[in-house]
């Protein structure tokens, strides 16, 4: 029975890999998602980071004891390595369960410090497949990042809830006049600074990294401070470092209106959220144009599977 199901998994993986690897090659993409829970019996997310595989197993009731599960997982990894032609030591396995807040992302799972560099659109990013809940580079924002880069020449850019600063790197490479990166985690801010260093972006007068609670930081914004803002907040956060907790459904109107106050007259916000049940309260937001760009910013490897929203909001 196990062998029949494994064959089903093998066939599915081969089919999606053939299709996606062709598209990736055509678009010169070296980091992309291959498989995402396509078959319920194989609840994996499989991502390729150049010559390495990130394999996340979503926890569910599988009815196997620990030893049976271990054997099953090893057989799955064997199939994955063979099909994707990746060495066994280059497969990094992570078990994911539903997290209640983004604070969990700040907590280390391990401390191997296994950082390596990948390239996206000619820019370099540090990735870690072992130590944290996420890898350091959100692959679903590949198109959005390029969009920002193409629009930010000469502009003052603000990246909020910046994580490891990939949007900031794109903005700096796109000749923004200055880039401000804000996050609550010192770990991720340092990671963002390191991403700037490996891209030889070292002008301290132009690039600022601010350790702050975004909700509080936005209250200090002066009018006409920025021309382009990226905001990709967690769905929920109750970090001890915050004065207040964050609930993106309840708080998005206030957050966006605070950003709009600090924008220049033709300013633009790129706002995204992973909250699947999110509803944008458009009539309460003080903007002239709000455009849903979710579809336009969905990369080939996330089509039909994307669980996030993305909006372009113009003052």
N, C-alpha and C positions, 0 to 999 in steps of 0.2 A: 504493500500500500504506500509506504514511504517513497519507494523508488518511482512509482507511477506519478505521485504528486511532485516529486523532484523533477521529473521529466517535463511535467507541465510548466513548472517554474523556469526550467532551462529554456524551453521553447519560447516562453513569453519574454524572458530576458534577452535572448538572442534577437528576437524580432524588434524590440524597442531599441536595443543597442545598435543594430544595423542602421535603423532609420535615423536615430539621433546622432550617431557618429558621423554620418554623411553630412548632416546639417551643420554640425560643429566644425567639420573640416572646411566646408564652404564659407563659414563665417569667421574662420580663424579663432574659434573658441576652444580653450584647453581645459576649462573647468565648467562642468555642467552636470545636471541631474539626469540620471539614466532611467531610474525606476522609482516609482513612488506608490507603494501599497497596491500595485495593480491587481494582485491576487490576494484575497483575504487570508488564505493559509500562510502567506509569506509576507508578513507585515513589515517590510523593510523600506527604508529610503536609501538609495544607492547613488552616491555622487562621485564623479571622477575629478580629482585635482591633479591634472597632468598625469604623472605615473603612479598616483596613489588613489586608493579607494576609501571613501568614508561610508561606512555601513552602519546605519542607525536602525536598531530593531525596536519597534514600538511594542511596549508591553501589553499583552492581552492574555486571556485565559486559554492556554493551549493544551491543557490536560496532560502534559508530559512532566515526569519528575526531572530533577536537576540533571541527572546523568543522561536521560533520553534527550532532553533539550540540548545539552552540550554536543551530543553526537549529531543531532539534526542540524545544529548551527554549523558544525564543522563541515558537514556534507554540503550545505548551502554555500559556504565560503569556497570550498573546492570547485564547485560549479562556476561560481562568480569569477574566480581567478583564471580558470581555464577559458571561459568565454571572453573575458575582457583582456586576457593576456597580461595580467598583473601578478607580480610576485606575491606570495603569501605574506611575507613580512611587510609588504606595503598596503595591507588591508587593516584599517583601524575600525574596530567595532565599538559602538556606543549603544547602551540601552537607554531609551527615552521614555519617560512617563510624563503625564500631564503636569505642568508646573503651575503653581498657584500665582506666582508673581515673578517679575523679572529679576528680583533679588537673587533667585537661585542661579541665574546666569553669571552673577558675579562670583559665586562660590566655585572654587576649583574642584574638579572631580579628581584630578591627579596633579602631579607637579613634575612631569617629565621634561618640561620646557622644550618639547619637540616642535619647534618652529621651523618652517621651511618657506621658501618664496615661490609664488606663482605669478604668472603674467596675465593681465587682462587688458586688451586694447593698448598694448605697449607700456602699461604701467605695472609696477610690482606691488605685491601685497603679501604680508606675512600671514600664514595660515597655521593653525594648530588643531590637529585632529584628535588629540588625546585629553587635553587638560580642562576644557570648558564644555559647557552644554552646546554651544555653537562654535563654528569653525573659524570665525573672524572675517568671513566674506559671505554676505548674503547673495547667493547666485541669482535669485529672482529679480534683483534690482540692476542687473547688467545694463539693460536698455535705458533705464531711468538715469543711471550714472552718466552714460554717454550723452544723454539729452542735456543734462546739467552742464557738462563740460563744453558742449557746443554753444551754450547760451550765456556763459558767464564771463567772457572777456571784458576786462575793465570794470567788472561789477564787484560790489562788496557782498561777500557770501557768508551766510550763517548756517551752520549745520548743528541742529538740535537733536538731543538723544543720539549722539553721533556714533556710538558704539566704537568700532576700531578706525573710524575716520575715512572709510573708502570714498564717500562722496566728497569729503574735503580734499583728498588727493586729486580726484578728478577735477575739482574746481580750481585748485592751484595749478594743475597741468594745463587747464583751459585758460590760463592767463587772467584769473580773477585779480582785481587790484588788491584785495586782502581776503583772508579766510579765517573765520572764527569757529572753533570746534568746541562744543559744550557737551559734557556728559557727567553723570553722577559718579561714575566709577573711575578711580585713579588708575586701575589696571588697564582699562580700555583706553583711557586718554594716553597713557604711556605707549600702548600698542599703536595708537594713531600717530603719535610723534615718531615712532620707529618706522611706520609706513612712509612718513614724509622723508626721513633720513635716507631710506633705501632708494627713494626716487630723486635724491639729490635736491630736495626742496628745503632749503635751509635758511631762508630770509626771516629772521625773528621779528622784523618790523611788520612783515606782511601776514605772518601766520601765528595765530594765538590759540592756545589750548586752555579752556576754562573748566575747572572742576566745580560744578554747581548743580543744584536742583533746578531743572529747567523752569518749573512753575514759578519759583521765586526769581530766577534770573530775568524772566520776561517782564516782570513788574518794574525792573530797573531800566528797561530799554527806552532810549530817547527817540523821539520821532525822527524819521529819515536816517536811521542808522545803517540800514542794509537794503540791497536791491534784489537779492535772491536768497530765499530761505528754504532749507530742506528740513522736514520734520517727520521722523519715522519713530513715533513713541511706542513703548510697550502697551499692551492691552490693559494691564493692571500692574501697579507697583506699590508696595507698602514698605519700602526700604527704611531702615532706621535713620538713614542719612537725610530723609525728607521730612519737612515740617508737616506735610499733609500726604495722604495717599493719592495715587493717580488712578482714575478709572476713565479710559479714553472715551467711552460713550457719553459719560456725564460731563467730562471736562473739555472735549474737543472744541466746543464753541468759544469758551473762555480763552483757551490756548491760542486758537487761530486769531481771535480778535486782538489779543495782546500782541501777536506777531504783526498783524496788519497795522497796528498803531506805530510800530517801529520801522515799517517799510517806507521806501521812497515812493513817489506818486505813481510810477509805472512798475512797482515791485511785484514779484511773483513768489508764490509759495508752492513747493512740491510737498504734498502731504500724503502719507500712506499709513495704513494700519493693517495689522494681521487679524483683527477681530472679525471673525466671519459673519457675525450678525450685525455688524456696524451699520448704522443709519446716519447719514450726514444731515444735520439740521440746517439745511441751506438758507432758509429764510432768516435765521438768527445771525448769520455770518456777514460782517460788513465788507463784502467784496463785490466788485462789479461783474466779474466773470468767474464761474466755477465749472470746470470741465472734468468729467470722469475720464481719466486716461489709463484706466486699469488694463483694458484690452491692448491699447497701443504700447504699453510698457511690459507686456507679458512675453518673456523669451520663449523660443521654440521648445525648450525642455520643460516648460511649466504649462503649456497649453492644455486646457481642460482640467488642470490640477491646481491652479493657483488659488491660494486661500488668503488673499489680501486685496485691499482696495488702494487705488492711487488717484490723486486729484491734483490738477493744476489750478491754483487759485490766484486770480489777478486783482490787485488793488484798484 
